Amino acid sequence: MMRGETVKDGWKSEEVKEALDLCLACKGCKGDCPVDVDMATYKAEFLAHYYKGRLRPRSGYAMGLIHWWARLARIAPRLVNRVARAPVLSGVVKKIGGIAPRRDMPAFATQTFRQWFRRRGPSTVDGPRVLLWPDTFNDNFHPEIGIATVEVLEGAGFRPFIPESMLCCGRPLYDFGMLRLAKRLLRRIVKELRQEVRAGTPIVGMEPSCVSTLRDELVNFFPHDNDAKRLAKQTYMLTEFLSEHAPDVDLGSLEGQRAVVHGHCHHKAVLDFGTETAVLDRLGLDYSVLDSGCCGMAGSFGFDEHHYDVAQACGERVLLPAVRDAGAEDTLVITSGFSCREMIEQNDLPRPLHMAEVIRMAMERKARI
């Protein structure tokens, strides 16, 4: 396409768009390819040019702009959930948003993580400050994961706080080539967090795709911005942070408990997934890491009405059968990605655990002994 030899219509090529349509943007190629080919970035760049001056698919506005929809939903989350899940209205909502009829709309929390954190008040732990990143997904859909992360950080002797402003890394925007808007959000993050970044404050995230954005896309967008580089280096997943900053802290024990672990694609490709298993070893879990590849949900991919069957096939290859077996054997299912958890729950399987919840479980067991 870039050479113009075979593909003559460049950024507007329907053939290239079709070829990229089933790319999950999982970044597996970036982690596995010896020359670091990053098809997820190529896809986002292509779609940015392809849709210039054109309307995007309905799902682009429904899922790509989830940060803004979530902010609106905070006004009346119960009403939004009722409308999104009502027998007739839910079908209309899904049709308008280009969402597969067989998917359930994720339910908004009646109290967001940020609301819980503000009402709770400042931490009483007199330890090093840690900025906790309240991503759109865990903030608005799974605040219990944010709460677990706070309790783990405090249990390890740290004092977590959150940004004053509602910031978003814009991860869902990449799936639809909305790169100008994504860049604007990232520029705001650098500006808002500049003082903390220059002070060397570590940043802990809960969602692998958001942490990978701050470690990868942020620097790609601003390669000459020293604050962006610092921010990327100071951003961690919880297990990365604990492995580097609290290697000798007793996190408790879950010895004798069996578990299966599914790694989020971006976590394995961009971040240090080895710290997940290192912390599981510290907890004494009897676990196995699934060779499951991508769960198939892949952000908005598995919600899209045109990708449902492919997404399900990805999930049924390894992940979903393993989760079914785990349920029959009283085995924990652990995965820290929002999409991965959605794929499991959308198939009527028990809710899996985030690593923060697993560590908190070990800490609570230690406290009871």
Backbone torsions as a table, in degrees:
resi	resn	phi	psi	omega
1	MET	NA	-44.7	-178.3
2	MET	-67.5	-33.8	179.8
3	ARG	-77.4	-27.3	179.8
4	GLY	77.6	16.5	-177.8
5	GLU	-80.3	-52.5	-178.5
6	THR	-100.4	-46.5	178.2
7	VAL	-90.1	110.9	-172.2
8	LYS	-91.1	-20.0	-173.3
9	ASP	-103.2	16.9	168.3
10	GLY	49.4	-128.4	-173.8
11	TRP	-63.3	-15.7	-179.4
12	LYS	-101.0	13.5	-175.5
13	SER	-68.2	123.2	176.7
14	GLU	-70.5	-32.5	179.8
15	GLU	-65.8	-42.2	178.5
16	VAL	-66.8	-41.6	177.9
17	LYS	-59.7	-43.4	179.3
18	GLU	-65.2	-38.6	179.8
19	ALA	-64.6	-32.4	-178.2
20	LEU	-88.8	-8.0	-171.6
21	ASP	-59.3	-38.7	-177.5
22	LEU	-95.7	10.8	170.7
23	CYS	-70.3	124.2	-177.8
24	LEU	-79.1	-6.9	-174.9
25	ALA	55.1	37.5	-176.6
26	CYS	-83.2	-12.3	-178.5
27	LYS	66.6	12.9	176.6
28	GLY	-57.7	-35.9	179.6
29	CYS	-65.1	-36.3	-179.8
30	LYS	-65.0	-35.3	-179.8
31	GLY	-83.0	-30.7	-173.4
32	ASP	-99.1	-29.0	-175.8
33	CYS	-72.3	130.8	-178.2
34	PRO	-65.1	-18.0	178.0
35	VAL	-112.9	18.7	172.4
36	ASP	57.7	40.9	173.0
37	VAL	-63.5	130.0	-175.7
38	ASP	-120.0	84.1	-176.3
39	MET	-65.9	-28.5	178.9
40	ALA	-61.2	-41.0	178.4
41	THR	-70.4	-40.8	176.7
42	TYR	-59.3	-42.6	-178.5
43	LYS	-63.8	-45.9	-179.7
44	ALA	-61.5	-41.7	179.6
45	GLU	-65.1	-44.1	179.6
46	PHE	-60.8	-47.1	-177.7
47	LEU	-65.1	-31.2	176.8
48	ALA	-60.8	-41.6	179.0
49	HIS	-76.6	-41.7	-176.2
50	TYR	-60.1	-41.9	-175.6
51	TYR	-90.7	3.8	177.7
52	LYS	-60.3	119.5	-178.5
53	GLY	80.9	7.3	-179.6
54	ARG	-125.6	158.2	172.2
55	LEU	-77.4	142.4	176.1
56	ARG	-87.8	170.2	176.7
57	PRO	-60.1	157.1	-179.0
58	ARG	-57.2	-37.8	-179.0
59	SER	-64.7	-24.3	177.7
60	GLY	-63.3	-38.8	-179.8
61	TYR	-82.4	-28.6	179.1
62	ALA	-77.4	-45.8	-174.8
63	MET	-97.9	-37.8	-178.3
64	GLY	-64.3	-32.1	-177.7
65	LEU	-100.3	27.5	-174.5
66	ILE	-58.8	-30.3	179.1
67	HIS	-59.4	-41.5	-178.0
68	TRP	-78.5	-37.3	176.2
69	TRP	-62.5	-39.3	-179.7
70	ALA	-64.1	-38.0	178.9
71	ARG	-64.5	-38.1	177.0
72	LEU	-67.9	-39.2	-177.7
73	ALA	-64.2	-23.3	179.6
74	ARG	-60.9	-23.1	-178.0
75	ILE	-65.8	-42.2	-178.6
76	ALA	-150.1	70.9	-175.1
77	PRO	-60.9	-36.8	179.8
78	ARG	-63.7	-42.0	178.6
79	LEU	-64.6	-44.5	179.2
80	VAL	-59.8	-44.0	179.8
81	ASN	-63.7	-40.2	179.4
82	ARG	-63.9	-43.4	179.7
83	VAL	-65.2	-43.5	-176.0
84	ALA	-69.6	-19.3	-176.4
85	ARG	-118.3	1.8	176.7
86	ALA	-66.6	143.2	-173.6
87	PRO	-50.4	-46.7	-177.5
88	VAL	-90.6	-46.6	-176.2
89	LEU	-63.1	-35.2	-178.7
90	SER	-61.8	-37.5	177.7
91	GLY	-63.4	-38.6	178.6
92	VAL	-67.2	-44.9	179.7
93	VAL	-59.8	-44.8	-179.7
94	LYS	-64.5	-41.3	179.4
95	LYS	-61.5	-44.6	179.9
96	ILE	-63.3	-38.7	-176.8
97	GLY	-88.6	0.9	-179.8
98	GLY	68.6	28.0	-177.0
99	ILE	-97.1	140.6	-178.3
100	ALA	-57.6	133.1	-178.3
101	PRO	-57.9	-30.3	-176.3
102	ARG	-84.3	0.1	174.8
103	ARG	-90.4	147.0	170.5
104	ASP	-93.4	143.6	175.5
105	MET	-73.9	128.3	177.0
106	PRO	-57.5	137.4	-177.3
107	ALA	-83.5	132.3	175.5
108	PHE	-73.6	141.2	177.6
109	ALA	-70.4	144.2	178.2
110	THR	-73.9	-21.7	172.4
111	GLN	-132.6	119.6	-179.4
112	THR	-74.0	166.3	177.7
113	PHE	-63.2	-42.5	180.0
114	ARG	-60.0	-41.1	178.7
115	GLN	-63.7	-43.2	177.5
116	TRP	-60.9	-43.8	-176.2
117	PHE	-65.2	-41.7	179.7
118	ARG	-65.4	-43.0	-178.4
119	ARG	-70.0	-30.4	-178.9
120	ARG	-68.3	-33.0	-178.0
121	GLY	91.0	174.9	-176.2
122	PRO	-65.4	153.8	179.7
123	SER	-66.1	143.3	178.5
124	THR	-92.9	-3.3	-179.8
125	VAL	-74.7	129.4	179.7
126	ASP	-97.7	72.7	-178.4
127	GLY	-136.1	-173.9	179.7
128	PRO	-60.0	141.5	-180.0
129	ARG	-76.1	140.4	177.0
130	VAL	-134.6	128.0	177.9
131	LEU	-84.4	118.2	178.9
132	LEU	-94.5	127.8	-174.6
133	TRP	-89.8	109.0	179.7
134	PRO	-86.6	84.9	-177.7
135	ASP	-64.7	160.4	-175.9
136	THR	-56.1	-41.0	-174.1
137	PHE	-69.2	-54.2	-177.9
138	ASN	-73.1	-29.1	178.5
139	ASP	-65.8	-46.3	-171.0
140	ASN	-98.0	-23.8	-176.7
141	PHE	-111.8	-36.7	-176.0
142	HIS	-132.5	65.3	-179.4
143	PRO	-62.1	-21.4	179.6
144	GLU	-62.5	-27.1	177.9
145	ILE	-72.9	-39.0	174.6
146	GLY	-62.5	-41.9	179.1
147	ILE	-62.6	-43.5	178.5
148	ALA	-62.2	-39.4	-179.6
149	THR	-65.6	-41.3	176.3
150	VAL	-59.0	-46.5	-176.8
151	GLU	-66.9	-34.7	176.8
152	VAL	-68.2	-46.1	179.9
153	LEU	-61.3	-43.4	178.7
154	GLU	-67.5	-37.9	177.6
155	GLY	-64.3	-26.0	178.1
156	ALA	-89.7	0.4	174.6
157	GLY	96.7	18.3	-179.1
158	PHE	-109.7	161.4	-177.8
159	ARG	-115.7	94.6	-177.1
160	PRO	-77.5	147.3	171.1
161	PHE	-142.4	166.6	-178.0
162	ILE	-121.8	159.4	179.2
163	PRO	-62.5	148.5	177.6
164	GLU	-66.0	-40.3	-177.7
165	SER	-89.9	157.2	174.9
166	MET	-85.0	101.2	-176.9
167	LEU	-103.6	152.9	178.5
168	CYS	-143.5	138.2	-179.7
169	CYS	-79.0	-15.2	177.6
170	GLY	79.6	20.3	-176.5
171	ARG	-51.1	-46.4	-178.0
172	PRO	-63.0	-21.2	-177.7
173	LEU	-66.5	-29.1	-176.5
174	TYR	-65.1	-31.8	-178.0
175	ASP	-63.6	-19.5	-177.3
176	PHE	-120.4	13.4	176.9
177	GLY	69.9	24.4	-179.7
178	MET	-86.6	62.3	-169.5
179	LEU	-77.0	-30.9	177.9
180	ARG	-62.8	-43.9	179.1
181	LEU	-67.8	-39.8	178.3
182	ALA	-61.8	-42.8	179.8
183	LYS	-64.0	-37.0	179.3
184	ARG	-64.5	-41.1	179.0
185	LEU	-65.8	-41.0	179.8
186	LEU	-67.8	-37.9	177.5
187	ARG	-62.1	-38.1	178.6
188	ARG	-66.0	-38.5	178.8
189	ILE	-60.6	-47.7	-180.0
190	VAL	-59.7	-42.1	-179.5
191	LYS	-65.9	-47.0	-176.1
192	GLU	-67.9	-34.2	-174.7
193	LEU	-100.4	7.2	-174.4
194	ARG	-55.0	-45.2	-176.7
195	GLN	-62.9	-45.3	-180.0
196	GLU	-67.9	-38.3	179.5
197	VAL	-63.6	-44.9	-179.9
198	ARG	-68.4	-23.2	177.1
199	ALA	-81.7	-5.7	178.5
200	GLY	83.1	15.2	-179.3
201	THR	-67.2	125.2	177.4
202	PRO	-71.4	149.4	-179.6
203	ILE	-118.1	126.3	-179.4
204	VAL	-112.9	126.3	178.0
205	GLY	-108.8	161.6	-178.6
206	MET	-109.1	-25.4	-175.5
207	GLU	-106.3	117.9	-176.4
208	PRO	-55.7	-39.3	-177.8
209	SER	-67.2	-32.4	178.7
210	CYS	-75.1	-41.9	177.4
211	VAL	-63.2	-39.9	179.3
212	SER	-65.7	-31.9	176.5
213	THR	-64.5	-42.1	179.7
214	LEU	-72.7	-20.4	179.6
215	ARG	-94.6	-24.9	-172.2
216	ASP	-116.2	-70.1	-176.3
217	GLU	-60.1	-37.1	-179.2
218	LEU	-55.7	-48.1	-178.6
219	VAL	-72.5	-31.7	176.5
220	ASN	-64.1	-37.9	179.5
221	PHE	-74.0	-37.0	-175.1
222	PHE	-126.3	66.4	-174.2
223	PRO	-66.3	-18.7	-177.1
224	HIS	-109.3	8.5	-179.5
225	ASP	-95.1	112.4	-177.0
226	ASN	-65.7	-32.6	178.1
227	ASP	-67.8	-37.4	176.4
228	ALA	-63.2	-41.1	178.3
229	LYS	-64.6	-41.5	178.6
230	ARG	-64.1	-44.2	-179.0
231	LEU	-59.6	-43.7	179.3
232	ALA	-60.2	-42.6	-178.2
233	LYS	-71.1	-26.1	-176.5
234	GLN	-94.9	5.6	-178.3
235	THR	-101.2	132.1	-173.8
236	TYR	-134.9	153.0	157.4
237	MET	-75.7	161.4	-176.1
238	LEU	-56.7	-45.6	-177.5
239	THR	-69.6	-32.2	175.0
240	GLU	-63.3	-44.7	-178.5
241	PHE	-63.5	-47.3	-179.0
242	LEU	-64.2	-36.6	-179.4
243	SER	-67.6	-35.0	-177.9
244	GLU	-88.7	-40.0	-171.9
245	HIS	-104.0	-12.9	179.5
246	ALA	-142.6	53.0	-175.3
247	PRO	-66.9	-23.2	-176.0
248	ASP	-105.4	3.0	179.9
249	VAL	-73.5	134.4	177.4
250	ASP	-77.7	110.4	-178.4
251	LEU	-90.1	-0.7	-177.3
252	GLY	96.9	-172.4	-175.8
253	SER	-141.6	141.8	171.7
254	LEU	-123.9	34.9	-176.7
255	GLU	-58.2	135.0	-179.4
256	GLY	94.6	-14.3	179.8
257	GLN	-86.4	131.2	177.6
258	ARG	-91.9	151.8	-179.1
259	ALA	-155.5	152.6	168.5
260	VAL	-117.4	141.1	-173.5
261	VAL	-121.6	129.7	174.2
262	HIS	-113.9	125.0	-179.8
263	GLY	-90.5	131.4	173.8
264	HIS	-62.5	140.8	-174.5
265	CYS	-56.1	-48.4	-178.3
266	HIS	-66.6	-31.4	178.2
267	HIS	-62.8	-43.1	-178.2
268	LYS	-76.0	-32.6	-174.0
269	ALA	-85.2	-35.6	-171.8
270	VAL	-113.6	-35.8	-174.0
271	LEU	-100.2	-173.6	-178.2
272	ASP	-100.7	87.8	-179.0
273	PHE	-68.4	-20.2	178.2
274	GLY	-59.4	-26.7	178.3
275	THR	-71.8	-24.4	174.8
276	GLU	-62.6	-49.9	-178.9
277	THR	-69.5	-32.2	177.9
278	ALA	-63.0	-41.0	178.7
279	VAL	-70.6	-37.7	176.6
280	LEU	-61.8	-36.6	175.3
281	ASP	-64.0	-40.9	177.9
282	ARG	-60.5	-32.5	-178.4
283	LEU	-83.3	-10.0	177.9
284	GLY	77.5	18.6	-179.6
285	LEU	-69.9	145.9	171.6
286	ASP	-94.4	95.2	-169.5
287	TYR	-127.8	162.6	171.0
288	SER	-134.7	141.9	178.0
289	VAL	-94.9	122.4	-177.3
290	LEU	-70.4	138.9	172.2
291	ASP	-89.3	65.6	-167.1
292	SER	-101.3	-7.5	-176.9
293	GLY	59.6	-145.9	-179.6
294	CYS	-80.6	141.5	179.5
295	CYS	-67.1	-22.2	-179.4
296	GLY	103.8	-24.9	179.6
297	MET	-70.9	-46.6	170.5
298	ALA	46.7	59.8	-179.0
299	GLY	70.3	-119.6	-179.0
300	SER	-87.3	-11.5	-173.3
301	PHE	-54.2	-51.2	-175.4
302	GLY	-73.5	-13.5	176.4
303	PHE	-86.3	-20.3	-174.9
304	ASP	-67.3	136.9	-176.4
305	GLU	-62.4	-25.9	-178.5
306	HIS	-88.6	-10.1	-174.8
307	HIS	-114.9	2.8	-173.4
308	TYR	-55.2	-49.2	-174.9
309	ASP	-65.2	-40.5	178.6
310	VAL	-65.7	-42.5	-180.0
311	ALA	-61.1	-45.7	179.4
312	GLN	-63.1	-38.8	178.7
313	ALA	-63.3	-38.2	176.3
314	CYS	-62.1	-46.1	-178.4
315	GLY	-65.9	-36.8	-177.4
316	GLU	-77.0	-11.2	-178.4
317	ARG	-63.9	-47.7	-179.1
318	VAL	-139.0	-49.7	-168.1
319	LEU	-60.1	-56.9	-173.4
320	LEU	-64.0	-43.0	175.0
321	PRO	-60.4	-38.2	179.7
322	ALA	-66.0	-37.1	179.2
323	VAL	-68.6	-39.1	177.0
324	ARG	-61.8	-43.9	178.8
325	ASP	-64.1	-39.3	-179.5
326	ALA	-62.6	-39.3	179.7
327	GLY	-63.1	-34.2	-180.0
328	ALA	-76.5	-17.1	-175.8
329	GLU	-111.7	12.5	-179.6
330	ASP	56.0	46.6	-178.6
331	THR	-110.9	135.4	177.4
332	LEU	-67.1	143.4	172.0
333	VAL	-111.9	122.9	-174.1
334	ILE	-121.0	125.0	171.6
335	THR	-157.8	136.5	-172.6
336	SER	-99.3	-0.8	-178.2
337	GLY	-91.5	135.7	178.4
338	PHE	-58.2	-46.6	-179.0
339	SER	-61.5	-43.0	-178.6
340	CYS	-63.0	-42.8	178.7
341	ARG	-66.0	-37.7	178.2
342	GLU	-63.8	-42.5	179.5
343	MET	-58.3	-41.2	-179.7
344	ILE	-68.4	-49.4	-177.4
345	GLU	-69.1	-32.0	179.8
346	GLN	-70.0	-9.9	176.3
347	ASN	-107.1	26.1	174.4
348	ASP	59.0	37.7	177.1
349	LEU	-110.7	157.1	-177.4
350	PRO	-59.0	147.2	-178.7
351	ARG	-61.5	125.0	177.2
352	PRO	-75.8	169.2	-177.7
353	LEU	-103.0	142.5	170.4
354	HIS	-81.6	153.3	-179.4
355	MET	-57.3	-34.7	178.3
356	ALA	-61.4	-38.0	179.7
357	GLU	-69.8	-35.5	178.8
358	VAL	-66.9	-45.2	179.5
359	ILE	-64.5	-41.7	177.8
360	ARG	-61.5	-38.2	177.6
361	MET	-58.9	-42.9	178.7
362	ALA	-66.5	-40.0	178.9
363	MET	-64.4	-40.4	179.9
364	GLU	-66.6	-37.9	177.4
365	ARG	-64.7	-39.7	178.2
366	LYS	-62.8	-39.4	-177.9
367	ALA	-67.1	-28.4	-178.5
368	ARG	-79.5	-20.0	-176.6
369	ILE	-77.2	NA	NA
